[in-house]
Amino acid sequence: MKLKTIVIVISVIFIVALIIILNLGCPGGYTEIEGECISIYKLNPVNVTLRYFVHEEMGEIIIELDSELNNYLSEKSDIVWYDDMWEDFILVNLNEEHQQEGLLLLVDKIRNITDNKDDQARIAISLVQHIPYDSIAVDNDMVEFKYPYETLYDNLGVCGDKSVLLSFLLKELGYGVVTYDYEFERHRAVGIACDSEYDYLDTGYCFIETNVPSIITDSFGEYPTDYMMSSGVEDYLLLGDPYEIVYISEGELFNAREEYKDMNRYNDLEYNFDEQEIKIDDCEFEIDDYKKRLDYYGDPVPYKIYDEYLDIYDESMVLYDEYILFHNKYTEDIKEYNSIIDKYNLDLK
């Protein structure tokens, strides 16, 4: 009798459990496929190829994203408005739950490339810098808030979009991160925690331009003014002090010694090149003038002055050649970026 009772109890429990399972089905946001509950945001996979350039080597990461999730986030970002409160937007944006899995997958792929922490940061930075800039949205005043997942999926974004994405990646890689908001220039950039020797405006963070490939710590780029945006006439300015600094995360310091050295060398060369270009023009004029005198008079005194000008000219050309070599190396990424933009614009046509 006791055994029969136990069998009956077990049978009842099994039946009740079965009924509960059948009634519950898959939770919200999931659908049943071949007996398994699958997220509705994993049914339409799309591969996106992201490129980066680190230590003179090009690499790429292929990440699987989902068109349905991108559509969901796009609709969500269209209805969410923060009245230009950048801090509110970026903090909510970074923590949107549905995009976390896809974004963290990218972080894991970056980690799998190298064990060197700073190189992981360099890959993330270069990867975001190589995402084409959405000039069409800017030129047509169509800039809208986007989630990082959307920026990855579209492989396209403006400074704010790319800064949010990079902030997420660097935060998850364990670094201290801030964003810089420039009101007058209508620009946004990222800061990564670094030693005070290399930081930006004594903030404790190194400046990172996200729009285009650029050396970490280099904040001396020129940006179009409102006048240029409206008139099309070239008019640029350097960045002023940031209007707002949003603190994203605390974390490790990035060793920016290598980049800081390159940045200073590049900007010194650029400055010296401008100076030498003027001297070269003067020297070429003087050389031609003295050459004519020498040919006519054969005077040894002008010959001596002529030799002095030749020496100055030769020194200038050496510096010029050094600048060109450095500049060509630095602009390899820019050329590739422009080719991506051209291809994108061609596809739009």
C-alpha positions in Angstrom: 0.0 0.0 0.0 2.8 2.4 0.8 4.6 1.7 -2.5 1.4 2.3 -4.4 0.9 5.6 -2.7 4.5 6.7 -3.6 3.9 5.7 -7.2 0.7 7.7 -7.3 2.4 10.8 -5.8 5.3 10.7 -8.2 2.9 10.3 -11.2 0.8 13.3 -10.0 4.0 15.4 -9.6 5.2 14.5 -13.1 1.8 15.3 -14.7 1.6 18.7 -12.9 5.2 19.5 -13.9 4.4 18.6 -17.5 1.3 20.7 -17.5 3.2 23.7 -16.1 5.9 23.3 -18.7 3.4 23.1 -21.6 1.5 26.1 -20.3 4.6 28.3 -19.7 6.3 27.6 -23.1 9.3 29.9 -23.8 9.7 33.2 -21.8 9.2 36.6 -23.4 11.7 37.5 -26.1 12.2 33.8 -27.0 10.6 31.5 -29.5 10.6 27.7 -29.6 12.6 26.1 -32.4 12.9 22.3 -32.5 12.1 22.1 -28.8 14.6 24.8 -27.8 13.9 28.4 -26.7 15.8 30.7 -29.0 16.1 34.5 -28.5 14.1 36.4 -31.2 17.3 38.5 -31.5 19.3 35.6 -32.8 17.2 34.6 -35.8 18.6 36.9 -38.4 22.4 36.9 -38.1 24.6 39.3 -40.1 28.4 39.2 -40.2 30.1 42.6 -39.8 33.8 42.9 -40.6 35.8 45.5 -38.5 39.3 46.5 -39.3 42.1 47.9 -37.2 45.8 48.9 -37.6 48.2 48.3 -34.7 52.0 48.2 -34.7 52.1 48.7 -38.5 49.9 45.6 -39.1 46.4 45.5 -40.4 43.9 43.1 -38.8 40.2 42.4 -38.8 37.5 41.0 -36.6 34.3 39.4 -37.9 31.4 39.6 -35.5 27.9 38.2 -35.8 25.1 40.6 -35.1 21.4 40.4 -35.6 19.2 42.5 -37.9 16.1 42.1 -35.7 18.0 43.4 -32.6 19.3 46.3 -34.6 15.8 47.2 -35.7 14.6 47.0 -32.2 17.3 49.3 -30.9 16.9 51.7 -33.8 13.2 52.1 -33.0 14.0 52.5 -29.3 16.7 55.1 -29.9 14.2 57.0 -32.2 11.8 57.5 -29.3 14.3 58.1 -26.5 15.2 61.7 -26.1 17.4 63.2 -23.4 17.0 66.9 -24.1 20.7 67.2 -25.0 21.7 65.7 -21.6 24.7 63.8 -22.8 25.6 62.3 -19.5 22.1 60.8 -19.1 22.1 59.5 -22.6 25.5 57.9 -22.6 25.0 56.1 -19.2 21.7 54.7 -20.2 23.0 53.9 -23.7 25.9 51.9 -22.3 23.7 49.8 -20.1 21.0 48.8 -22.5 20.6 45.1 -21.7 19.7 43.6 -25.1 22.9 44.7 -26.8 25.2 43.5 -24.0 25.8 40.0 -25.4 26.9 41.2 -28.9 29.1 43.9 -27.5 30.8 41.6 -25.0 31.4 39.1 -27.8 33.5 41.8 -29.5 35.4 42.5 -26.3 36.2 38.7 -26.0 37.4 38.7 -29.6 39.8 41.6 -28.9 41.1 39.8 -25.9 41.7 36.6 -27.9 44.0 38.5 -30.3 46.6 39.4 -27.7 47.3 39.1 -23.9 48.9 42.6 -23.9 46.4 44.8 -22.2 47.5 48.0 -23.8 47.5 46.4 -27.2 43.9 45.3 -26.6 43.1 49.0 -26.0 44.9 50.0 -29.1 43.0 47.4 -31.2 39.7 48.7 -29.8 40.6 52.3 -30.4 41.8 51.7 -34.0 38.8 49.5 -34.7 36.4 52.3 -33.8 38.5 55.0 -35.6 38.3 52.8 -38.8 34.5 52.8 -38.7 33.5 55.2 -41.4 32.3 58.7 -40.4 28.7 59.4 -41.2 29.3 62.6 -43.2 25.9 62.3 -45.0 24.0 62.5 -41.7 26.1 65.5 -40.6 25.8 67.3 -43.9 22.1 66.9 -44.0 21.5 67.6 -40.3 20.2 64.1 -39.7 22.3 63.1 -36.7 20.3 61.0 -34.2 21.3 59.1 -31.0 22.4 55.6 -31.7 23.2 52.6 -29.4 26.7 51.1 -29.7 25.2 48.0 -31.3 23.7 50.1 -34.0 27.0 51.7 -34.8 28.6 48.3 -35.1 25.8 46.9 -37.2 25.7 49.9 -39.6 29.6 50.1 -39.5 28.9 53.9 -39.6 28.6 56.7 -37.1 29.4 60.2 -36.0 31.7 61.3 -33.2 29.1 60.8 -30.5 28.2 57.3 -31.8 31.8 56.2 -32.0 32.7 57.7 -28.7 29.9 55.8 -26.9 31.0 52.5 -28.6 34.7 53.1 -27.7 33.8 54.0 -24.1 32.0 50.6 -23.8 34.9 48.6 -25.2 37.6 50.4 -23.1 35.4 50.1 -19.9 34.9 46.4 -20.4 38.7 46.0 -21.1 39.2 47.4 -17.6 40.4 50.9 -18.2 39.3 54.2 -16.7 37.2 56.1 -19.2 35.7 59.5 -19.7 34.0 61.3 -22.6 34.7 64.9 -23.6 31.8 67.0 -24.9 32.7 70.2 -26.9 29.7 72.5 -27.2 31.0 75.1 -29.6 32.7 72.6 -31.9 29.8 70.2 -31.7 32.2 67.4 -31.1 32.8 64.5 -28.7 35.9 62.5 -27.9 37.1 59.8 -25.4 39.7 59.9 -22.7 41.5 56.8 -21.4 43.1 56.9 -17.9 46.9 57.4 -18.2 49.8 58.9 -16.4 49.7 62.6 -15.8 52.8 63.0 -18.0 50.7 62.3 -21.0 47.2 63.3 -20.0 44.9 65.9 -21.6 44.4 69.3 -19.8 45.4 67.8 -16.5 42.3 65.6 -16.5 44.2 62.3 -15.8 43.0 60.9 -19.1 44.7 60.7 -22.5 42.7 62.2 -25.4 41.4 59.9 -28.1 39.9 61.2 -31.4 37.3 58.7 -32.6 36.3 60.1 -36.0 39.4 59.1 -37.9 42.6 57.2 -37.4 44.7 59.4 -35.1 47.5 59.0 -32.6 46.4 58.5 -29.0 47.1 61.8 -27.0 46.9 64.0 -30.2 44.3 66.7 -29.5 45.7 69.1 -32.0 43.4 68.2 -34.9 41.4 70.9 -36.8 37.6 70.8 -36.8 35.1 72.5 -39.1 33.3 75.6 -37.8 29.6 76.2 -38.0 30.4 78.7 -40.8 32.1 76.0 -42.8 29.2 73.6 -42.2 26.7 76.1 -43.5 28.6 77.8 -46.2 31.0 75.1 -47.5 33.9 77.5 -47.3 36.9 75.9 -45.6 37.2 77.2 -42.0 38.7 75.2 -39.2 39.6 75.6 -35.6 41.4 73.8 -32.8 39.4 72.3 -29.9 38.7 74.5 -27.0 38.3 73.3 -23.4 35.6 70.6 -23.1 32.1 71.8 -22.1 31.4 68.6 -20.1 33.4 65.6 -19.0 31.4 62.5 -18.3 33.1 59.9 -16.1 32.3 56.4 -17.4 34.4 54.1 -15.3 37.4 53.8 -13.1 40.2 51.3 -14.0 43.7 50.7 -15.1 46.1 53.3 -16.7 47.0 53.0 -20.3 50.8 53.4 -21.0 50.8 56.2 -23.6 54.5 56.8 -23.6 55.0 55.4 -27.2 52.0 57.4 -28.6 52.9 60.6 -26.8 56.4 60.5 -28.2 55.1 59.9 -31.7 52.5 62.6 -31.4 55.0 65.2 -30.3 57.4 64.1 -33.0 54.7 64.3 -35.7 53.5 67.7 -34.6 57.1 69.1 -34.3 57.8 67.8 -37.8 54.6 69.4 -39.1 55.5 72.7 -37.5 59.1 72.6 -38.6 57.9 71.7 -42.1 55.8 74.8 -42.3 58.8 76.9 -41.2 61.2 75.1 -43.5 58.8 75.4 -46.4 59.0 79.2 -46.2 62.8 78.9 -45.9 62.9 76.6 -48.9 61.0 79.1 -51.0 63.3 81.9 -50.0 66.4 79.7 -50.6 65.2 78.7 -54.0 64.7 82.4 -55.0 68.1 83.4 -53.5 69.9 80.5 -55.2 68.5 81.3 -58.6 69.5 85.0 -58.1 73.0 84.2 -57.0 73.4 81.6 -59.8 72.6 84.2 -62.3 75.2 86.6 -60.8 77.8 83.8 -60.7 77.2 82.9 -64.3 77.7 86.6 -65.2 80.5 87.8 -62.9 82.2 84.6 -61.6 82.8 86.5 -58.3 84.2 84.2 -55.5 82.3 86.1 -52.8 78.8 85.4 -54.1 80.0 81.8 -54.6 80.5 81.5 -50.9 77.1 82.9 -50.1 75.6 80.6 -52.7 77.2 77.6 -50.9 75.7 78.8 -47.6 72.3 78.9 -49.2 72.8 75.5 -50.7 73.6 74.1 -47.2 70.4 75.6 -45.7 68.4 74.3 -48.6 69.9 70.8 -48.2 69.1 70.8 -44.5 65.6 71.9 -45.2 65.1 69.1 -47.7 66.4 66.5 -45.2 63.9 67.7 -42.7 61.2 67.8 -45.4 62.0 64.2 -46.4 61.8 63.0 -42.8 58.5 64.7 -42.4 57.1 63.1 -45.6 58.2 59.6 -44.4 56.5 60.1 -41.1 53.5 61.6 -42.6 53.1 58.8 -45.2 53.3 56.2 -42.5 50.7 58.0 -40.4 48.3 58.6 -43.2 48.1 54.9 -44.4 45.1 54.5 -42.2 43.5 57.7 -43.6 43.8 56.4 -47.2 42.1 53.2 -46.3 39.4 55.0 -44.4 38.7 57.3 -47.4 38.4 54.2 -49.7 35.9 52.7 -47.3 33.9 56.0 -47.4 34.1 56.0 -51.2 32.8 52.5 -51.4 30.0 53.3 -49.0 28.9 56.3 -51.0 29.1 54.3 -54.2 26.8 51.6 -52.6 24.4 54.4 -51.7 24.1 55.5 -55.3 
